[in-house]
Amino acid sequence: MKPGKRLLLPLLAVVPAAVLCMIIGIGLLFVLPKISQREMDILSLIAHRNLAVLLLTGLAALATLISLTHYFIVNYFLPLQEISEEIPLIVSGNAKHRLQQQGGGQISNLIRTINQAAAVFEQVQSDITASVEASNKQHEKEKTILASLISQLESGVIVCNLEGLILLYNKRAHHFLAENSAGELGLGRSILGIFEKNILSHTLWDIKSKINQNGHNVSSVFLYVVGGQRTLRIRTVPIISEERKMQGYILLMRDLSEQVQLHKKQSQLITSLSEGLRGITANIRTAIETIVEFPKMRAKKRDDFHQAILNEVHNLSERIQQNTGKDVLKLKSHWALDDILLTDVLQIVRQMSFEQLEIILEIKYEPVGFWISADLYSLVVAMLFLLNKIKENAGVHTIYLHSSGREDFIKLEFGWQGNTFDKRLVESWNSELLFLSESSVNRTLEEVLNEHHAALWLQQDKVNRDVRLTLLLPVLLDPVIAPSLDPIDIHSTPPRFYDFDLFHQAGQSIETDDKPLSSLSYTVFDTETTGLDPSGGDEIISIGAVRIVNGRLLATETFDQLIDPGRTMTAESVKVHGITQDMLTGQPVAKDVLPRFFKFAKETILVAHNAAFDLKFLQMKEKESGVVFENPVLDTLLLSSIIHKNQKQHNLDALCQRFDVKNIGRHSALGDALATAEVFLKIIPFLEKAGIKTLKQAREASEKNFYNKIEY
């Protein structure tokens, strides 16, 4: 029961006595006017002679009535209220919970009977649990084996639903993206916070187009650089339903960092070789031309030229031998490219040019059957870049595409009816980065063209006043078609290595107020501090947190960090949490830790026990750390007092005992965060029974709570 209500108990006991007095008073008001004067005199005489007896009798009657009322409230009314709260706790929260003996004889018998029934219920529940566990044992074994295999794959694996929420990932994926500054990898987080939105949008558009066209190999590939160092080649494979509707997708990642470095070395060696050969061949050519020009030169002079030619030939042979001995030259130059049909590329360009640039691309002659080696995304963006340049400089919105090809090359000619421009303008585009409003590649046009061994020029026919921008691409004679990765049908091959519905989670968005509590993502956290006065100079010394996604506690996704407070510890605080001064020496300070925690808690609901206390410490560090925690907040202290109004205690220890939660790390930040998370998960069903089903309802109920008035 809330403290305010307990203070009202003595007053409640007086209410019946006050009501009785009021009834007697009203009765006298009606009776006295009807009594004669003689009767009044007799009553006055009797009252005067027996005043003391009447007063004592009245007071005794009032005292007896108040005592009986208080006895009834304490022994019947209040116990019944507590019993009404504790029975659902036994049924839905903690079958081991038992009611404390209290109240009068009948109430005591009722409590004894309820405890006996609870013991039977606990045994039945235990038997059912044992039966379920036995029936699922083989299933769990297979699930564990499959999950272990996925976690140990050399390739990184990330599974997402259609909204882009991460549903599964393995250790290799976490390792590949550990240095990614864009976002934190974790269940329930958005993949859009990790990879560039434009790349993913393009990839998914490509896949959906292939699905709609009943294509066989419907996967798509893109490159992604992590932290400026690691280069990943990512193949996206769709997950489809029976109706061939896309339900989600899998990202398969391979680290190409070593190949990238080898490719750079290869380019450097080729450059070095070509520069060296240029000098050697020039010397040989000069010597031969001199001999040819002066056929009658003296024999000794001719021999000198012959020797010079021989020396240069030896130099040439030595340089070639030296460089071709490098393993790096064995590397294929198209390691980052995919063999794809040119028609697929042009269909994507036509669609995206209309959607993003408002350009109509009319393909006059479609180049059927031509394969090219390409990085699909960068080549598409390069073509969009060229179309946009034509639109800006020629003032047109309709562009025609003519194609002609032979065995080794395909020529794409972009034509239009409108203004013309000169070759120098086209040449200036080579040094520009490929940045458009909705698509971009952090490379220049020249770099992308070189990667694809492509050529670009402006073709002008002055007689017919015809101008065309021509793009020449090499054609593959023997394309290496990637192994067909069929889309995964979730009906024929149901994934069995997760415990919750992967493809029907609530999307993560700002508008979370009306979403069910059980469908949201949470970061449950706790802090340990030097004291209880954040405004008076006390500091955070530890932050611990764990994530909850879709009603499941993710014990492997935790945040646990000691913090150097920059001040000495008191003996009293050390006794509470056991963190000594030596343990904090060399640890990072709060301004460095809080941005990391901010990133960990991004796009989730913050949950804490007595959250006002912990949030006050975070608020005191906003200016220093540069981060402001604006996440919605729920407090298990407030929520507990909402569902169990008549319980005396709502501290974390009491809640752990009430809900049968073991807190083995009490007064450690991570230990308390884990315990709070388990308590919170057990509180949610009770909130739903009380009609509090959404985040908005939980927040509004918390705001009206008595404990919400406490300030720090």
BANU-880929 format. One record per residue (C-alpha): z, y, x; residue in one letter. Coordinates in pm, whole numbers, padded with zeros to 5 digits, always signed. Layout:
<vexmars>
ZYXA
...
</vexmars>
This chain:
<vexmars>
+00000+00000+00000M
-00074+00355+00119K
+00231+00549+00243P
+00183+00816-00025G
+00206+00560-00303K
+00521+00399-00162R
+00697+00737-00170L
+00632+00751-00546L
+00818+00426-00627L
+01162+00588-00689P
+00995+00843-00915L
+00817+00567-01109L
+01156+00405-01184A
+01283+00733-01341V
+00984+00761-01574V
+01117+00515-01842P
+01455+00695-01849A
+01283+01030-01887A
+01068+00892-02169V
+01380+00755-02345L
+01556+01091-02317C
+01249+01265-02453M
+01237+01026-02752I
+01609+01083-02826I
+01558+01459-02799G
+01263+01452-03039I
+01467+01240-03281G
+01754+01489-03273L
+01514+01774-03345L
+01410+01600-03665F
+01760+01479-03769V
+01981+01784-03697L
+01821+02020-03953P
+01895+01765-04229K
+02272+01731-04149I
+02518+01939-04359S
+02766+02182-04207Q
+03059+01954-04289R
+02885+01662-04114E
+02813+01883-03815M
+03178+01979-03791D
+03283+01613-03796I
+03027+01523-03524L
+03136+01818-03308S
+03499+01709-03338L
+03415+01352-03242I
+03199+01469-02950A
+03465+01708-02826H
+03736+01442-02829R
+03511+01174-02664N
+03286+01390-02440L
+03375+01210-02118A
+03321+00868-02273V
+02985+00971-02420L
+02861+01121-02092L
+02967+00820-01889L
+02814+00584-02140T
+02487+00779-02139G
+02471+00798-01761L
+02551+00427-01735A
+02273+00350-01980A
+02027+00567-01784L
+02132+00413-01452A
+02096+00066-01597T
+01752+00150-01735L
+01638+00301-01402I
+01772+00000-01210S
+01601-00246-01442L
+01275-00051-01416T
+01295-00039-01036H
+01377-00410-01027Y
+01077-00486-01247F
+00843-00272-01034I
+00961-00415-00702V
+00990-00779-00811N
+00704-00808-01059Y
+00460-00517-01069F
+00407-00468-00694L
+00400-00840-00605P
+00139-00898-00875L
-00077-00621-00726Q
-00052-00774-00378E
-00120-01121-00518I
-00437-00991-00689S
-00563-00870-00349E
-00456-01172-00144E
-00608-01445-00363I
-00967-01318-00296P
-00871-01299+00072L
-00789-01671+00068I
-01104-01759-00124V
-01354-01540+00063S
-01199-01436+00392G
-00931-01657+00542N
-00842-01992+00384A
-00542-02017+00618K
-00383-01705+00472H
-00062-01761+00273R
+00131-01531+00041L
+00477-01421+00149Q
+00763-01525-00081Q
+00886-01222-00276Q
+00969-01104-00627G
+01164-01261-00910G
+01196-01629-00990G
+00877-01659-01191Q
+00677-01457-00939I
+00825-01666-00658S
+00719-01984-00839N
+00372-01838-00889L
+00343-01758-00517I
+00458-02110-00430R
+00196-02258-00662T
-00078-02034-00520I
+00014-02136-00164N
-00002-02503-00264Q
-00344-02447-00420A
-00451-02257-00107A
-00351-02553+00110A
-00567-02783-00104V
-00852-02530-00093F
-00823-02506+00286E
-00845-02884+00317Q
-01146-02903+00085V
-01316-02621+00272Q
-01241-02792+00602S
-01392-03118+00475D
-01703-02937+00351I
-01738-02753+00681T
-01703-03077+00876A
-01967-03240+00656S
-02210-02951+00701V
-02152-02944+01076E
-02217-03318+01098A
-02540-03293+00899S
-02662-03002+01114N
-02567-03151+01449K
-02913-03288+01526Q
-03076-02972+01398H
-02855-02759+01624E
-02936-02983+01920K
-03311-02941+01869E
-03268-02569+01814K
-03070-02534+02136T
-03328-02729+02336I
-03613-02516+02202L
-03421-02192+02254A
-03343-02299+02611S
-03709-02373+02677L
-03810-02030+02549I
-03544-01860+02758S
-03667-02032+03075Q
-04039-01965+03030L
-04212-01790+03319E
-04378-01558+03070S
-04181-01291+02890G
-04166-01349+02515V
-04085-01094+02243I
-04116-01171+01871V
-04142-00880+01625C
-04178-00844+01252N
-04448-00626+01099L
-04220-00319+01106E
-04185-00360+01483G
-03823-00478+01486L
-03743-00718+01771I
-03642-01057+01632L
-03631-01267+01948L
-03676-01223+02321Y
-03613-01433+02629N
-03454-01368+02968K
-03788-01311+03139R
-03882-01034+02893A
-03544-00868+02949H
-03600-00891+03327H
-03952-00745+03304F
-03835-00446+03097L
-03499-00386+03267A
-03629-00071+03441E
-03802+00066+03132N
-03672+00417+03063S
-03825+00447+02716A
-03582+00225+02527G
-03335-00063+02531E
-03453-00418+02459L
-03236-00583+02194G
-03242-00768+01864L
-03301-00538+01571G
-03431-00255+01790R
-03779-00112+01741S
-04051-00223+01980I
-04194+00129+01941L
-03902+00255+02147G
-04017+00040+02440I
-04398+00051+02442F
-04625+00346+02374E
-04694+00371+02002K
-05068+00437+02046N
-05120+00122+02252I
-04941-00096+01996L
-05121+00068+01703S
-05456+00003+01868H
-05362-00357+01953T
-05248-00436+01599L
-05556-00269+01452W
-05774-00488+01675D
-05589-00803+01567I
-05602-00718+01195K
-05977-00654+01224S
-06029-00996+01382K
-05817-01163+01112I
-06017-00990+00836N
-06339-01109+01001Q
-06200-01467+01020N
-06221-01459+01398G
-06098-01752+01605H
-05937-01588+01905N
-05746-01311+01730V
-05516-01214+02016S
-05540-00884+02204S
-05446-00776+02556V
-05318-00451+02707F
-05160-00341+03036L
-04825-00165+03060Y
-04651-00012+03362V
-04270-00027+03371V
-04083+00233+03570G
-04391+00322+03772G
-04361-00006+03965Q
-04406-00321+03757R
-04743-00384+03588T
-04738-00620+03289L
-05034-00788+03126R
-04935-00834+02761I
-05117-01058+02517R
-05034-01003+02149T
-05060-01304+01916V
-05021-01256+01538P
-04797-01454+01304I
-04970-01501+00969I
-04884-01628+00622S
-05067-01881+00408E
-05279-01598+00269E
-05376-01498+00626R
-05163-01186+00596K
-05002-01068+00916M
-04622-01114+00904Q
-04535-01026+01262G
-04650-01081+01617Y
-04554-01229+01954I
-04589-01043+02283L
-04652-01272+02582L
-04594-01088+02910M
-04708-01174+03261R
-04614-00978+03571D
-04922-00860+03762L
-04738-00639+04009S
-04828-00859+04305E
-05193-00872+04202Q
-05194-00494+04166V
-05066-00449+04519Q
-05314-00702+04655L
-05593-00528+04469H
-05493-00196+04626K
-05494-00357+04970K
-05832-00508+04895Q
-05972-00167+04805S
-05823-00016+05120Q
-05972-00291+05335L
-06313-00257+05175I
-06298+00119+05229T
-06192+00068+05589S
-06465-00191+05644L
-06737+00026+05491S
-06632+00329+05696E
-06630+00122+06015G
-06964-00037+05936L
-07115+00303+05872R
-07050+00408+06234G
-07159+00077+06383I
-07484+00058+06187T
-07559+00421+06273A
-07522+00341+06645N
-07743+00033+06618I
-08005+00223+06421R
-08009+00507+06676T
-08052+00262+06963A
-08337+00075+06796I
-08517+00394+06691E
-08495+00522+07050T
-08644+00199+07187I
-08926+00211+06931V
-08995+00580+06995E
-09007+00539+07375F
-09177+00202+07442P
-09248+00291+07806K
-08891+00376+07903M
-08763+00228+08227R
-08640-00130+08216A
-08283-00040+08319K
-08263+00220+08042K
-08397-00032+07790R
-08142-00288+07906D
-07866-00031+07850D
-07984+00016+07492F
-08004-00361+07444H
-07647-00394+07573Q
-07530-00114+07343A
-07687-00292+07046I
-07524-00620+07152L
-07185-00451+07187N
-07213-00295+06841E
-07315-00634+06695V
-07003-00788+06854H
-06793-00504+06711N
-06951-00563+06372L
-06883-00937+06387S
-06524-00881+06500E
-06451-00630+06224R
-06602-00855+05955I
-06407-01155+06086Q
-06087-00953+06098Q
-06114-00826+05741N
-06263-01129+05570T
-05979-01336+05709G
-05741-01155+05475K
-05641-01359+05168D
-05657-01044+04965V
-06036-01056+04959L
-06017-01382+04770K
-05872-01192+04475L
-06110-01138+04188K
-06161-00775+04110S
-06140-00824+03733H
-05779-00954+03730W
-05677-00683+03481A
-05980-00722+03253L
-06064-00946+02961D
-06403-01092+02879D
-06484-00956+02532I
-06782-00906+02303L
-06927-00557+02321L
-06973-00555+01943T
-06594-00588+01900D
-06542-00285+02123V
-06795-00075+01933L
-06648-00166+01594Q
-06307-00043+01710I
-06459+00276+01853V
-06644+00344+01526R
-06330+00298+01316Q
-06097+00498+01545M
-06348+00781+01595S
-06357+00829+01218F
-05978+00802+01168E
-05866+01006+01470Q
-06154+01242+01549L
-06334+01276+01213E
-06657+01166+01383I
-06913+00941+01213I
-07061+00700+01468L
-07384+00544+01340E
-07481+00234+01538I
-07861+00209+01514K
-07908-00113+01708Y
-07602-00333+01748E
-07592-00511+02086P
-07539-00865+01956V
-07433-01137+02202G
-07347-00916+02499F
-07020-00988+02679W
-06846-00742+02911I
-06534-00753+03127S
-06301-00475+03013A
-05953-00342+02964D
-06009-00301+02591L
-05772-00011+02530Y
-05876+00207+02824S
-06248+00150+02758L
-06208+00239+02389V
-06014+00555+02476V
-06282+00649+02732A
-06553+00619+02466M
-06343+00821+02219L
-06297+01082+02491F
-06676+01110+02535L
-06737+01130+02160L
-06479+01406+02131N
-06644+01599+02417K
-06981+01575+02239I
-06818+01699+01918K
-06651+01996+02093E
-06951+02107+02300N
-07239+02026+02063A
-07058+02117+01741G
-07152+01795+01561V
-06962+01539+01353H
-07229+01268+01339T
-07333+01083+01656I
-07592+00806+01685Y
-07560+00506+01915L
-07868+00328+02050H
-07834+00025+02275S
-08074-00162+02496S
-07997-00432+02746G
-08114-00693+02985R
-07945-00983+03159E
-07727-00783+03394D
-07674-00444+03223F
-07638-00296+02876I
-07723+00069+02815K
-07539+00262+02542L
-07702+00593+02448E
-07506+00844+02238F
-07741+01091+02069G
-07697+01383+01828W
-07880+01665+01660Q
-07732+01995+01765G
-07649+02202+02068N
-07709+02067+02418T
-07521+02107+02746F
-07603+02052+03111D
-07525+01775+03358K
-07268+01979+03550R
-07046+01990+03241L
-07066+01610+03208V
-06981+01568+03577E
-06673+01788+03532S
-06534+01544+03273W
-06490+01278+03543N
-06174+01440+03680S
-06009+01489+03338E
-05726+01262+03217L
-05803+01067+02901L
-05562+01247+02668F
-05644+01270+02297L
-05416+01363+02008S
-05354+01002+01901E
-05478+00793+02194S
-05432+00840+02566S
-05460+00669+02904V
-05289+00814+03208N
-05604+00782+03421R
-05913+00995+03468T
-06250+00917+03315L
-06389+00842+03660E
-06109+00592+03733E
-06168+00404+03408V
-06546+00398+03464L
-06496+00266+03818N
-06261-00005+03691E
-06540-00125+03464H
-06819-00072+03723H
-06979+00163+03470A
-07206+00464+03516A
-07241+00779+03306L
-07516+01041+03302W
-07685+01294+03075L
-08044+01203+02989Q
-08271+01488+02878Q
-08623+01472+02738D
-08750+01831+02749K
-09077+01743+02575V
-08911+01589+02268N
-08604+01814+02303R
-08394+01498+02303D
-08055+01478+02478V
-07852+01159+02513R
-07531+01071+02693L
-07588+00733+02855T
-07319+00480+02945L
-07426+00182+03156L
-07203-00129+03156L
-07246-00454+03352P
-07304-00763+03137V
-07133-01098+03195L
-07372-01390+03228L
-07096-01654+03215D
-06801-01501+03028P
-06464-01668+03073V
-06341-01691+02716I
-05962-01684+02701A
-05803-02001+02565P
-05784-01969+02191S
-05432-01870+02087L
-05435-01945+01717D
-05223-01725+01493P
-04892-01889+01411I
-04861-01999+01048D
-04497-01959+00948I
-04544-02209+00665H
-04688-02497+00864S
-04479-02447+01178T
-04155-02275+01075P
-03960-02130+01369P
-03629-02312+01391R
-03449-02151+01679F
-03289-01861+01503Y
-03017-01847+01240D
-03143-01569+01013F
-03456-01471+00825D
-03675-01305+01086L
-03945-01151+00875F
-03753-00987+00591H
-03508-00758+00764Q
-03464-00399+00653A
-03672-00166+00868G
-03484+00058+01105Q
-03521+00420+00991S
-03331+00741+00943I
-03303+00686+00566E
-03034+00418+00587T
-02796+00550+00321D
-02935+00337+00039D
-02971+00017+00240K
-02730-00276+00195P
-02451-00293+00450L
-02545-00651+00537S
-02900-00551+00641S
-02816-00271+00886L
-02774-00279+01263S
-02437-00176+01404Y
-02280-00093+01739T
-01909-00178+01721V
-01720-00003+02000F
-01376+00077+02135D
-01239+00297+02412T
-00937+00274+02637E
-00791+00607+02747T
-00530+00762+02973T
-00334+00872+02665G
-00350+00970+02299L
-00433+01340+02330D
-00805+01405+02392P
-00763+01779+02343S
-00472+01784+02586G
-00662+01644+02883G
-00658+01266+02832D
-00976+01089+02943E
-01176+00775+02867I
-01126+00495+03121I
-01326+00218+02952S
-01591+00170+02684I
-01671-00166+02530G
-01926-00239+02258A
-02111-00522+02088V
-02406-00522+01849R
-02435-00663+01496I
-02783-00729+01357V
-02857-00863+01010N
-02499-00975+00959G
-02476-01157+01291R
-02260-01065+01588L
-02469-01072+01909L
-02209-01170+02165A
-02469-01161+02445T
-02563-00797+02381E
-02258-00608+02497T
-02167-00287+02677F
-01863-00301+02907D
-01794-00028+03161Q
-01486+00107+03339L
-01486+00485+03394I
-01322+00697+03662D
-01119+00954+03461P
-01082+01194+03754G
-00704+01201+03708R
-00406+00978+03780T
-00290+00712+03536M
+00054+00714+03375T
+00276+00409+03387A
+00296+00409+03006E
-00081+00383+02960S
-00110+00108+03223V
+00146-00097+03028K
-00075-00071+02718V
-00417-00167+02855H
-00341-00309+03202G
-00607-00096+03373I
-00470+00031+03705T
-00577+00321+03924Q
-00725+00084+04183D
-00950-00074+03921M
-01102+00267+03841L
-01165+00376+04200T
-01540+00386+04269G
-01636+00349+03902Q
-01890+00593+03749P
-01766+00903+03569V
-01800+00966+03194A
-02103+01199+03224K
-02300+00911+03382D
-02174+00635+03152V
-02207+00806+02813L
-02590+00849+02831P
-02616+00473+02893R
-02390+00402+02598F
-02592+00649+02388F
-02905+00450+02471K
-02726+00122+02387F
-02615+00254+02046A
-02946+00421+01959K
-03066+00380+01598E
-02754+00188+01488T
-02445+00258+01278I
-02131+00315+01488L
-01826+00111+01384V
-01475+00145+01526A
-01113+00093+01424H
-00957+00435+01375N
-01295+00581+01468A
-01176+00943+01457A
-00972+00881+01772F
-01259+00733+01975D
-01517+00983+01847L
-01295+01275+01946K
-01313+01161+02309F
-01693+01131+02286L
-01718+01478+02130Q
-01506+01629+02407M
-01767+01504+02658K
-02082+01621+02475E
-02145+01925+02692K
-02072+01742+03017E
-02275+01428+02938S
-02560+01601+02755G
-02558+01350+02467V
-02443+01398+02108V
-02359+01092+01900F
-02500+01172+01556E
-02506+00812+01437N
-02353+00736+01096P
-01995+00607+01143V
-01784+00348+00961L
-01413+00290+01025D
-01251-00051+00968T
-00914+00120+00919L
-01051+00317+00624L
-01251+00024+00486L
-00947-00206+00496S
-00735+00044+00305S
-01011+00062+00043I
-01032-00312-00029I
-00660-00386+00019H
-00484-00080-00123K
-00154-00259-00168N
-00121-00405+00183Q
+00138-00234+00402K
-00043-00261+00739Q
-00401-00177+00836H
-00378-00175+01217N
-00613-00399+01415L
-00349-00666+01479D
-00271-00687+01106A
-00640-00714+01018L
-00696-00987+01278C
-00407-01184+01131Q
-00522-01123+00773R
-00879-01237+00840F
-00792-01511+01092D
-00966-01336+01383V
-00850-01425+01733K
-00830-01121+01959N
-00790-01269+02305I
-00877-00940+02478G
-00632-00711+02299R
-00621-00361+02449H
-00936-00417+02652S
-01226-00211+02522A
-01471-00501+02491L
-01205-00738+02355G
-01103-00495+02082D
-01469-00419+02004A
-01541-00791+01955L
-01235-00832+01733A
-01328-00523+01530T
-01682-00658+01486A
-01553-00989+01348E
-01314-00806+01114V
-01594-00576+00997F
-01819-00872+00912L
-01539-01020+00700K
-01473-00688+00527I
-01834-00648+00405I
-01814-00918+00130P
-01495-00757-00005F
-01667-00418-00012L
-01957-00568-00207E
-01716-00718-00462K
-01562-00372-00500A
-01907-00230-00580G
-01951-00076-00234I
-02284-00223-00126K
-02469+00052+00063T
-02394+00268+00363L
-02377+00577+00143K
-02120+00417-00087Q
-01910+00306+00211A
-01917+00653+00364R
-01828+00825+00038E
-01540+00586-00028A
-01411+00641+00326S
-01421+01019+00289E
-01182+01002-00009K
-00934+00783+00179N
-00578+00890+00263F
-00614+00785+00629Y
-00921+01006+00664N
-00692+01312+00668K
-00553+01218+01010I
-00684+01444+01288E
-00679+01417+01669Y
</vexmars>
